[in-house]
Amino acid sequence: MEGCARESAPLFEPGCIHSVEQWVLKNGAMVGGICAVLAAIQLVGVCFACCLSKSILKDFHDFYY
């Protein structure tokens, strides 16, 4: 079929990966800050879980021993 092939440039010239990389480079501080906040929240959650576990075990040992 003649004339079916398109000889112009593709629709998405830079590509999705390149666009995402550029966005991350432009907004690196924001991405890093959000990651640091999420890590801090998870660390606080782990600390609370350890305290709760220790409290439960202390009550268990006090009751049975």
CORQUIKA-V914791 format. One record per pair of residues at least 24 apart in sequence whose C-alpha atoms are under 8 Angstrom apart, sorted by sequence separation. I is the first residue (numbers start at 1). J is the second residue. D is the distance in whole Angstrom. If there is no record, write none. Layout:
# CORQUIKA-V914791
i=[I I]
j=[J J]
d=[D D]
This chain:
# CORQUIKA-V914791
none
